[in-house]
Structure formats: structure tokens, C-alpha cells
């Protein structure tokens, strides 16, 4: 079970954490459970309105509770679920912060109380992924001694409007300190 996996040093992660019973949220920190979200799914689109919401029903419409999970002490990480969704990390960050579709709808975001700060979203996409993979001692943050996997953007996405995060362009990438793009 979960406790046996923890004793062996494994990271327990729930992927596709779409619908979580609110009663389970307080247990997340004690169990050291990670939640891997696909942030681009945290918006209202045709799949959500025509397929998902009608089948879940109103008693389970609270979805992708990224903020609630973080507030409860869960470790967050992000994935794209590519090829189902775009692997564009910047689009995922935008959606996690705004909970809006690329056209900016709905105004204020879908279930806006579940929006993450940009800092929390970046942590989920970087150090959260490294922690989930068991690689947090060497990856996931920029500091001396870490493996230099990084991306250079054409702007500081922290200083502009959240709905423009995905407009940033990649100027360079490095893997293990070697420029790859």
C-alpha cells in the first residue's frame, strides 16, 4: 500500500487528479501524496461542457483542484498528457494561473478559487516534476551543483499579464549544461 511505498522511498503520485473528494484533501500532507495535474485541462471547453460535466453531475463539478491540493499540503507536479494535449509548458502555466481558455474565457477564470500563483505553477512544472521523478537532488531548481536543464525565454513571464504567459518565445534550451537549441 501507500505506507509500504513510502518506506521504500517511492513517491506516491496521483496522476490525472481531476475529481477529488473534499474529505480526502486534509489527508494529502500526512500521506505525502503528490498530485500530477494536466493544467491545460483546467478550463471550460467543448469537451468539458459537452462530455465531462454532464456525466459527472453537479455534485462532482469541482475539478482540477490545484489550489486546494496545494493548500492541503500535497506535492504538485504538472504533466501535459501529450499527445492528448499540447506539450507546451507555457500554455499549461497560463491555464493554471488563469483557468481560462486561450481566448480568455470565462472572464475571471473557471472555478477561479483554484487558480495557482505563477510561482506555484512554475514550481509544479519544475521542482515538482523533479521530486515526482525522484530526481530532486540533482534537477528541478537553479542552484550550484544541480544539472543545468533550463530554458531561456524572450521575456520574464512573471512581469506581464498572466494571460500573455504563453506568448513568450523560447530563445534557448540546455540539457545537462549543453545548449540544445
N, C-alpha and C positions, 0 to 999 in steps of 0.2 A: 504494500500500500504506500501511501504518501510518506508516512513516517519512515518506512524502510528505505525509500529512495533518498530521503534527506540524510539518513545515517550514512549512506554510501556516497554522499557528496553530489548527488544528481540534483539538477534544478527542475522542480515541478512547474510546468508551464501549461496553462490552458490556452490553446490556440483558438482563434475564431470566437472570442469571448463576446458573443453577440447579445445573449439574453442571460442575465444573472439574477437569481433570486435575491432580493434585497436582504434577506436573512443571512445569506452567505457572505455578504460584504465584510462584516466585522471579523470573520474567521480568517481572512486573507493574510493578515500580518502574522498571526500565530502559526499558521501553516507554512509561511514563507512561500506562498504561491505566486507565480508570475502570470501575468495576463499578456498574451500577444494579440494585439489588435491589428486589424487591417483598416487604418484610419480613413481611407478613401470610401469606405462603405458607410461611414457615419454621416450620411446626408440623405435627403429625400430625393429620390429619382424614380423612374418608372418601375424599376424592379421593386423598390420599397413600397410604393403606393399600390401597384397592381398585383404583386405577388406576395411579398413578405407580410405587410400589415394586415391584409385580410385573413391570412392564415394564422398569424399569431394572436389576433384579437386584442381588444383594448387593455386587458389585464396584463399583457406582456409587451406593450408597445415601448417600454423603456429599453433602449438598445444602445450598445457600444458605450457603456457607462465608464468611460475612461477617467473622468474626473472623480467619480465616486470610488472607483477602484484605487486610484492613486491616494485619495484622501483616507481610504481604509488601510493603506499601508502595503498594497500589492506592488510588486515589481512590474513595471510596464515595459513592454518592448513592442516594436512595430514590425510588421511584415506587409508585403503587398498582395500576396496570393497570386502573383504573376503565374500564368498568363491570363487569369480571370480578370485581374485588374492591372492597370499600368504599374510598372516597377518604379515610376517617378517618385522619389522620396520627397521632393519639394511639394508635389501635389498632395501627398499624404500629410505633410506638415501643415499645409494650408487648410486642409479639411479638418484636421484635429483641432486647429485653433479657431476656425470659424464655424465649422459644422454646416457649411453651405456648399452648394454645387458650384461648378466653375463660373456660372452666371451670377453668383452672389445671392442665390435663393435658398431658403426663405430668408427674408430680412431678419437679422438678429441671430440666425442660425437655427437648425433643427435641434430641439432639446438643448438650448443654449447653456443650461447649467452644467452640461457635460463637456463643455469646451475646455481644452487644456491651455495653459500658458505656452508661449513659444518655447520657453526654456524647458518646460516639462516635456514638450513634444520632441525637441531636439535630443534630450536625454533618452527618451524611449527609442529613438531611431539610431542612437549611437551606443552609449554605455549600457542601455537596457538590452540591446541585441547582444553585445559582448557578454554581459552577465548571463543571459539566457543560454548562450553557447558555451559557457564555462571558460571563456577567454578573457575575462575582465582584468586579469593580472597583466595582460600584455596589449590589449586593444580597448577601444571604446572611448578613450579620452586623450587629450593632447597634453602630455607632460613628459619630462625626461625619462628615458628607459622604455617607453611604450613603442610598439611597432607603428611606424608612420603610415597608416592608411588614412588618407584625407582627401577632401575635395575643396578646391578654391573656387568661390563664386564671384561673379562680377559686381556684387553688392553685398552689403551687410543686411541680411533679411530681418534682423532684429530692429532696424531703424526705420522701416517703412510700414505701410499699412498691411495688415495680415492678409487681406485678400490679394495682395501682389506677391506673396512669397513664391508662388510657382512661376512667376515671370523671370526670376533670377536665371542666369545662364552659367553653365559650368565653364570655367577658364582653364582648369587643370585638375587632374587626379593623380594621386600617388598610392602605390601599393607597396608596403614594406620599404618605404622611403624612395622608391624608384618611380619616376614620372611615367605614367602610362597614357596620359592624354594631355 
